[in-house]
């Protein structure tokens, strides 16, 4: 919003970060802002220097946190914030939405049954609001509970209108979700479309990289890109179930947080010894994240303080490997930024909350905002497909945050209250289905169809300014010999 009389600019970003907003202040030239970094870069005064701090985030996590940006001097406006810029005054960035308050102030609900009923009504209303459209509309469907709940609500809200659902899978074993999605669509009477994609990455990967403004290595962007492309052939808007795992405790990391909480009495040397044993006996399979990988990661992080452990389970490169992979000339500059600092800032916002509430709040502020929603926005908008996320309706997010953590993770059941809200709405098979994740078989591609292009990219002369090529070559040898999986 531009106030002509006051010569004042107001920029605001949505509460949870569904859409991006980049900006940079230029001395004597005012403020430059855009919804894409590639647009911001077109302005002559915007530099091309790489931010060592942002690179540190990327190497640790596969994405860049909070307001950091890969270009030195550029920033992202954080979700739930607004910016005020006036002539000859400093730029002001302020928060307008506080989700931490909902985690701290638990609501009084008579029973889990009442909460489940209120939750189901909120889901239906969130879906109803996002079905307003003048163009063809559908939904992504994986067969899991989140996307199934969205499709089920679409059928209830518009019973006399066809509900179109879309799924893709891969031919590699363990990565194809089409059978589960097909069964769910049949049970919900959705008009279902599916495709198994044998991806020619030498052709498609450059287009995917071009679509993403900043370095981004979440492998699930590959299937999301192809799913959006497939859906766009029939519809212009798609509803997605993203957000359910963060607000209802659906990730394996919450199981790790809980198990660590229950076993905190186990001495650190004992878990360290078990981790070394697991490294020796667990084979590297280049498959979907399995029990062996999760066990190894859990044991490595167990001895850390609770907040550090949660961060560790989210990291891709350890601090040791990150240090080794960097070129000596830039190592100090990059390593001086610890991404955990951002995590810890959010942990402090909810320091007096249950440890699972803390983990969910931090993930909403980091993993969801800076990875999941970035991936979805970039992968859909490159195909001119609009994605809408009912589970991130702010009323629904606040309601979920205000419920007891024990209602979300109850006994051995994750997303308990969410499943309870869908008990008479979804097939029992969907309610019982374990989370599998939306991943691509990148580890296998790096040993096969993607090998030549990937090795060329990681060994180019431009890499040497920032990375130690010899360390990268050792990583390649370890991956190809299945001593370590570097395709995660």
C-alpha positions in Angstrom: 0.0 0.0 0.0 1.4 3.4 -1.0 0.3 6.4 1.0 0.8 9.3 -1.4 0.2 12.1 1.1 2.6 10.7 3.7 5.0 9.2 1.1 4.9 6.0 3.1 5.0 2.4 1.8 3.4 -0.5 3.7 4.3 -4.1 2.7 2.8 -7.1 4.4 3.2 -10.9 4.1 0.6 -13.5 4.9 0.6 -15.0 8.4 2.3 -18.4 7.6 4.4 -17.6 4.5 2.4 -19.1 1.7 3.7 -16.4 -0.6 7.2 -14.8 -0.7 8.2 -11.2 -0.5 11.8 -10.0 -1.1 13.2 -6.5 -0.5 16.4 -4.6 -0.2 17.1 -1.0 0.8 19.5 0.9 -1.4 21.2 4.0 -0.1 19.9 7.1 -1.8 17.6 5.0 -4.1 14.9 3.9 -1.7 13.4 0.4 -1.4 13.2 -2.3 -4.0 10.8 -5.2 -3.5 9.4 -8.1 -5.5 7.6 -11.4 -5.1 10.5 -13.1 -6.8 14.3 -12.8 -6.3 14.9 -13.0 -10.0 12.8 -9.9 -10.4 14.6 -8.1 -7.6 17.9 -8.9 -9.3 16.9 -7.0 -12.4 17.2 -3.7 -10.6 20.7 -2.2 -11.4 21.6 -1.4 -7.8 21.0 -4.9 -6.4 24.3 -6.8 -6.0 25.1 -10.4 -6.9 27.4 -11.2 -3.9 26.6 -14.4 -2.0 25.6 -14.2 1.7 27.8 -16.5 3.7 25.2 -16.7 6.4 22.5 -17.8 4.0 24.9 -20.4 2.5 25.4 -21.7 6.0 21.6 -22.2 6.4 21.4 -23.9 3.1 24.2 -26.4 3.7 22.8 -27.4 7.1 19.2 -27.6 6.2 18.7 -27.6 2.4 16.9 -24.3 2.6 17.4 -20.7 3.9 15.8 -19.5 7.1 13.6 -16.6 8.1 14.7 -13.2 6.7 18.0 -14.4 5.3 18.5 -14.3 1.5 21.2 -15.9 -0.7 22.1 -12.4 -2.0 24.1 -10.2 0.3 21.9 -7.2 1.4 18.6 -8.7 0.3 16.0 -9.9 2.7 12.8 -11.9 2.9 9.9 -10.3 4.8 9.1 -12.9 7.5 5.6 -14.4 7.6 3.1 -12.6 9.7 5.1 -9.3 9.5 4.7 -6.0 7.8 7.2 -3.4 6.7 6.9 0.4 6.8 9.3 2.5 4.7 9.3 6.3 4.7 11.6 8.9 3.2 14.8 9.5 5.3 13.6 7.1 8.0 14.9 3.6 8.9 12.9 0.7 7.5 10.7 -0.8 10.2 9.7 -4.5 10.3 7.1 -5.6 12.8 5.0 -8.6 13.6 1.3 -8.4 13.3 0.4 -12.1 14.2 1.5 -14.1 17.2 0.9 -17.8 17.0 3.0 -18.4 20.2 0.1 -16.9 22.2 -2.2 -19.7 21.0 0.3 -22.4 22.1 0.7 -20.7 25.5 -3.0 -20.1 26.1 -4.7 -23.5 26.0 -8.4 -23.3 25.5 -10.9 -25.1 27.7 -12.6 -27.9 25.8 -14.9 -30.4 27.6 -13.6 -33.5 25.8 -11.6 -34.7 22.9 -14.9 -35.6 21.1 -16.0 -31.9 21.3 -12.6 -30.8 20.0 -12.8 -33.2 17.2 -16.3 -32.0 16.2 -15.2 -28.4 16.3 -12.1 -29.2 14.3 -14.0 -31.0 11.6 -16.3 -28.0 11.3 -13.3 -25.7 10.9 -11.9 -27.9 8.2 -15.1 -27.9 6.3 -15.4 -24.1 6.5 -11.7 -23.6 5.5 -12.3 -25.8 2.4 -15.6 -24.0 1.6 -13.8 -20.6 1.5 -11.1 -22.0 -0.8 -13.6 -23.4 -3.3 -14.6 -20.0 -4.5 -13.3 -19.9 -8.0 -14.2 -18.8 -11.5 -11.8 -21.4 -13.0 -11.5 -25.2 -12.9 -10.5 -26.5 -9.5 -9.2 -29.8 -8.1 -7.0 -31.2 -5.3 -3.7 -33.0 -4.8 -4.3 -36.5 -3.3 -1.6 -38.8 -1.9 -3.8 -41.2 0.0 -2.6 -39.9 3.3 -4.9 -38.4 5.9 -4.2 -34.7 5.2 -5.0 -34.6 1.5 -7.8 -37.2 2.0 -9.4 -34.9 4.6 -9.4 -32.1 2.0 -10.9 -34.2 -0.7 -13.5 -35.5 1.7 -14.5 -32.0 2.7 -14.7 -30.9 -0.9 -17.2 -33.7 -1.5 -19.3 -32.7 1.5 -19.2 -29.0 0.7 -20.1 -29.5 -3.0 -21.9 -32.8 -3.2 -23.3 -32.1 -6.6 -20.1 -31.0 -8.2 -17.3 -33.3 -9.5 -14.3 -33.4 -7.3 -11.1 -33.8 -9.3 -8.0 -35.3 -7.6 -4.5 -35.7 -8.9 -1.6 -38.1 -8.0 1.8 -38.9 -9.4 4.2 -41.7 -8.6 7.6 -43.1 -9.6 8.4 -46.5 -11.0 11.1 -47.1 -8.4 10.0 -49.4 -5.6 8.8 -47.7 -2.4 8.1 -44.3 -4.1 4.8 -44.9 -5.7 1.7 -43.7 -3.8 -0.8 -44.1 -6.7 -2.4 -47.3 -5.4 -3.3 -45.8 -2.0 -4.5 -42.5 -3.6 -6.6 -44.5 -6.2 -8.3 -46.4 -3.4 -9.0 -43.3 -1.4 -10.4 -41.5 -4.4 -12.7 -44.4 -5.1 -14.0 -44.5 -1.5 -14.6 -40.7 -1.6 -16.2 -40.8 -5.1 -13.7 -38.4 -6.5 -12.9 -38.1 -10.2 -9.3 -39.2 -10.1 -6.3 -38.8 -12.4 -2.9 -40.3 -11.9 0.4 -40.6 -13.6 3.6 -42.6 -13.0 6.5 -40.4 -14.0 9.7 -41.8 -15.3 11.6 -38.5 -15.0 14.2 -37.6 -17.5 16.1 -35.4 -15.1 18.7 -34.3 -17.6 15.7 -32.5 -19.2 13.6 -31.5 -16.2 16.1 -30.6 -13.5 17.3 -27.4 -15.1 13.7 -26.2 -15.4 13.1 -27.0 -11.7 16.2 -25.2 -10.6 15.2 -22.2 -12.7 11.8 -22.1 -11.0 13.4 -21.7 -7.5 14.9 -18.3 -6.7 17.3 -19.4 -4.0 19.4 -22.6 -3.4 16.9 -25.3 -2.4 17.5 -29.0 -2.1 14.4 -30.6 -0.7 14.1 -33.5 -3.1 10.3 -33.5 -2.8 10.2 -30.5 -5.1 10.8 -32.9 -8.0 7.4 -34.8 -7.6 5.7 -31.6 -6.6 6.8 -29.9 -9.8 5.5 -32.8 -11.9 2.3 -33.1 -9.9 1.6 -29.4 -10.5 2.4 -29.7 -14.2 0.0 -32.8 -14.4 -2.8 -31.0 -12.5 -2.5 -27.9 -14.6 -3.4 -29.8 -17.7 -7.0 -29.9 -16.3 -7.4 -27.3 -13.6 -6.2 -23.8 -12.7 -6.5 -24.1 -8.9 -5.6 -27.0 -6.6 -6.2 -27.5 -2.9 -3.4 -29.1 -1.0 -3.1 -30.8 2.4 0.2 -29.1 3.4 0.5 -28.0 7.0 -1.3 -30.9 8.7 2.0 -32.5 9.9 3.2 -29.3 11.5 0.0 -28.4 13.3 -1.0 -31.9 14.4 2.4 -33.5 15.2 2.7 -35.8 12.2 6.4 -36.0 11.5 8.8 -38.7 12.7 10.9 -36.0 14.3 8.1 -35.6 16.9 8.4 -39.3 17.7 12.1 -38.7 18.2 11.4 -35.7 20.4 9.1 -37.8 22.5 11.4 -40.8 22.8 14.3 -38.6 23.7 12.1 -37.0 26.4 11.2 -40.4 27.8 14.8 -41.7 27.7 16.7 -38.6 28.7 18.2 -40.6 31.6 20.3 -42.8 29.3 23.9 -41.6 29.5 25.4 -39.9 26.5 28.3 -42.4 26.1 25.8 -45.2 25.8 23.9 -43.7 22.9 27.1 -42.7 21.3 28.3 -46.3 21.4 24.9 -47.5 20.0 25.2 -44.9 17.2 28.6 -46.3 16.2 27.2 -49.8 16.3 24.3 -48.8 14.1 26.7 -47.1 11.6 28.5 -50.4 11.2 25.6 -52.8 11.0 22.9 -50.8 9.2 23.3 -51.1 5.4 23.0 -48.0 3.1 20.1 -48.8 0.8 19.6 -45.6 -1.3 15.9 -46.0 -0.5 13.1 -44.0 1.1 13.9 -42.8 4.6 13.7 -46.1 6.6 14.1 -47.3 10.1 17.9 -47.7 9.9 18.5 -44.0 8.9 16.0 -42.8 11.5 17.6 -44.9 14.2 21.1 -43.6 13.3 20.0 -40.0 13.4 18.1 -40.4 16.6 21.1 -42.0 18.4 23.4 -39.3 17.1 21.2 -36.5 18.5 20.0 -38.2 21.7 22.8 -36.8 23.9 22.2 -33.2 22.8 19.9 -30.8 24.8 16.3 -31.1 23.7 16.2 -28.1 21.5 19.5 -28.9 19.8 18.4 -32.5 19.3 15.3 -31.3 17.4 17.4 -29.1 15.3 19.9 -31.9 14.6 17.1 -34.2 13.4 16.3 -31.5 10.8 19.8 -31.1 9.5 21.3 -32.6 6.3 25.0 -31.9 6.7 26.5 -32.1 10.1 28.7 -29.2 11.2 31.8 -31.4 10.7 30.9 -32.3 7.1 29.8 -28.7 6.4 33.2 -27.4 7.6 35.0 -30.0 5.5 33.1 -29.3 2.3 33.8 -25.6 2.4 36.8 -24.0 0.7 39.4 -22.8 3.3 39.1 -19.1 2.2 35.3 -19.0 3.0 35.1 -21.5 5.8 35.3 -19.1 8.7 32.8 -16.6 7.2 30.2 -19.4 6.5 30.7 -21.3 9.8 30.3 -18.1 11.8 26.6 -18.4 11.2 24.9 -21.1 13.2 21.4 -21.8 11.8 20.4 -23.1 15.3 20.4 -19.5 16.4 17.2 -18.9 14.5 15.6 -22.1 15.8 16.6 -21.2 19.4 15.0 -17.7 19.0 11.7 -19.5 18.2 12.2 -22.0 21.0 12.4 -19.0 23.4 9.0 -17.7 22.2 7.3 -20.8 23.7 9.9 -21.7 26.4 7.1 -22.3 29.0 5.2 -24.7 26.7 5.2 -28.5 26.4 8.3 -29.8 24.6 6.1 -31.1 21.7 4.3 -27.8 21.4 7.7 -26.1 21.2 8.9 -28.4 18.4 5.7 -27.8 16.4 5.9 -24.1 16.8 9.5 -24.0 15.7 8.7 -26.2 12.7 5.9 -23.9 11.6 8.2 -21.0 11.8 11.1 -22.7 10.0 10.5 -26.0 8.1 6.9 -25.1 7.0 7.6 -21.4 6.1 11.0 -21.7 4.5 10.9 -25.2 3.0 7.4 -26.7 2.5 5.6 -23.5 1.4 8.5 -22.3 -0.7 8.5 -25.6 -2.6 4.8 -25.6 -3.1 4.7 -22.0 -4.3 7.6 -22.3 -6.7 6.5 -25.7 -8.1 2.9 -24.6 -8.8 3.4 -21.0 -9.9 5.9 -22.0 -12.6 3.0 -23.9 -14.2 0.5 -21.0 -13.5 -1.3 -23.3 -11.0 -2.7 -21.6 -7.9 -2.3 -23.7 -4.7 -4.7 -23.2 -1.8 -4.1 -24.7 1.7 -7.2 -25.1 3.9 -5.2 -26.6 6.8 -3.3 -23.4 7.1 -6.5 -21.3 7.6 -5.3 -19.1 10.5 -8.3 -20.0 12.6 -7.6 -23.7 12.2 -3.9 -23.2 13.0 -4.7 -21.2 16.1 -7.3 -23.8 17.2 -4.8 -26.7 16.8 -2.1 -24.8 18.7 -4.5 -24.1 21.6 -5.2 -27.8 22.1 -3.1 -30.0 24.5 -0.1 -31.6 22.9 -1.2 -34.9 24.4 -4.3 -34.7 22.2 -2.1 -34.5 19.0 0.4 -37.2 20.0 -1.5 -39.7 22.2 0.1 -43.0 23.1 1.7 -44.3 19.9 -0.7 -42.4 17.7 0.4 -39.2 15.9 -2.1 -36.6 14.8 -4.6 -38.2 17.2 -7.2 -35.4 17.4 -7.0 -34.9 13.6 -7.7 -38.6 13.0 -10.5 -38.5 15.5 -12.1 -35.6 13.6 -12.1 -37.7 10.4 -13.2 -41.0 12.0 -16.7 -41.0 10.3 -15.5 -39.2 7.2 -12.6 -41.2 5.8 -12.0 -44.9 5.1 -10.4 -46.8 8.0 -7.5 -47.7 5.8 -6.7 -44.0 5.4 -7.0 -43.3 9.1 -4.6 -46.2 9.9 -2.1 -45.5 7.1 1.4 -44.6 8.2 3.1 -41.5 6.9 5.4 -42.2 4.0 6.4 -38.8 2.8 6.3 -37.3 -0.7 9.8 -38.0 -1.9 11.7 -38.7 -5.2 14.2 -41.5 -5.6 17.1 -39.0 -5.8 19.6 -41.3 -4.2 19.1 -43.9 -6.9 19.2 -41.2 -9.6 22.5 -39.9 -8.3 23.9 -43.4 -8.9 22.3 -43.7 -12.3 20.4 -41.4 -14.7 21.5 -38.2 -12.9 25.1 -39.2 -12.3 26.9 -37.5 -15.2 25.1 -34.2 -14.9 25.4 -34.1 -11.1 29.1 -34.8 -11.1 29.7 -32.2 -13.7 27.8 -29.6 -11.7 29.6 -30.3 -8.5 33.1 -30.4 -10.0 32.8 -27.2 -12.1 35.4 -24.5 -11.7 32.8 -22.1 -10.2 32.4 -24.5 -7.3 36.0 -24.0 -6.2 35.4 -20.5 -5.0 33.2 -21.8 -2.2 33.8 -25.6 -1.9 36.5 -28.1 -1.4 36.3 -30.2 -4.5 38.3 -33.0 -3.0 35.8 -33.4 -0.2 33.0 -33.5 -2.7 34.7 -36.2 -4.6 35.1 -38.3 -1.4 31.3 -37.8 -0.9 30.7 -39.1 -4.4 32.8 -42.1 -3.8 31.1 -42.9 -0.5 27.7 -42.5 -2.2 28.5 -44.7 -5.2 30.0 -47.4 -2.9 26.9 -47.2 -0.6 29.1 -46.3 2.4 26.8 -43.2 2.9 23.6 -41.9 1.3 24.3 -38.3 0.2 21.1 -38.1 -1.9 18.8 -37.3 1.1 
